[in-house]
Amino acid sequence: MDFINRTIARGEKTDLDNIRKVLAALGDPHLKIKTVHITGTNGKGSTAAFTASILNELGYRTGLFTSPHLIDVRERIKIGGENIGRQEFCEALDRVRAAYESLNLEPSFFELMLAVAVLHFYAEKCDFIIAEVGIGGRLDSTNVLTGSVCSITGVDFDHIEYLGGTLREIAREKTAIVKPGSVLTVNVEDDGLYDFIEKEALERKASRVARVGNSVGGRLLAVTTGGTDFVIDSPSLKEMRFHVPLIGDYQFHNARCAAAIIEELQSLGLITIEGGRVARGFTKTFWPGRFELFKRGGSFIVLDGAHNVNGMSGFVRNVKTLFGGKKICAIISILSNKQYDQMLGIISEAVDELIIVGINNIRKKNVEVRALVENAKKYHGNVICMSDVKAALDYACKSGNCDLSCVTGSLYLVGEARELLLSHSGSYAGEIECVNYESCYKA
């Protein structure tokens, strides 16, 4: 653990040199497995989870690499929906650490986890790797991967200190995951932005660029506390109805992105689609911390990692749809490099009480609680400041002021809250059930 903790303290890398050298020393396992590489401002994680679950149900052994983790670092590395085992994690970590030390190199935490993941996926003879980009694309450690299919799930403002201050600058960073011969699927509504991405991708020698809105149709049917229902209409999925346990109207768009990916994999001759198995893949998708709904007695707690303006807007829209007329409190913390003023304005429109907290998670320290409180008071007349999410959850459950308590603004905060809920500690212990998944106690 000391080695891992040192990588966390070291922060992020801005080049791919080290990870390339280390993977080469390990035999370039990442180049020996077919890969789907997914980026996007929002929705990339859900799209990756959908895609991996569908491929698993189609009979392909599929590795899934995502970030960040909520509770256990092993969540980042899954095969068949299951976290990497502790022994397997330690064995792969030891091999990767030895490679770094032999080359006299020091990894960032993210590139370390990627190296562990691809080494594990190769050892386990995976047919596919589904890899979610951490930030952007061009300088992200995952960009050592060569995607048979690459996907951009959307382009909006986030991480502008790294990716640029215009949508085209951000789009260029994301399009840089394309490699010669890749197929790129793109989910953007703006015609000019799509044309820009298409041009960038073809200059990078993409074999094809497919716009999700043109290749995959369908319609949203219903969003309930049990999940989302929709119809997909694509070459292999003709007007098929699907259900996912993930809650939110935006999950329909993420599902279309996943459908576009599997259609392109079939076009490349890499898989064979069967509608019933696709349906089971959608239904079995588990993606915690994204409008994950818990129930305690007659009240609800929702955990959602909305961490940018677009994500917060979608979260609030669905809270209003599902819980309009209910008394709602929000427990929120936002990293200081985010557009927290706008996010606080958005959440304030939907809640009766706003509780600002710090984040105890050691992975992120840059939360300015005082600034959050001062900005929140511009938008809301009932703002409370508490030390952490445990105190806030205890208060919300004891006070009985609200029918719904929301924990949002940061996946790190959501991770803290989820660990508390699953440990059954605090005044909310007992009688906690997860509403939109058959079980929220998966390993």
Disulfide bonds with the S-S distance in Angstrom:
none
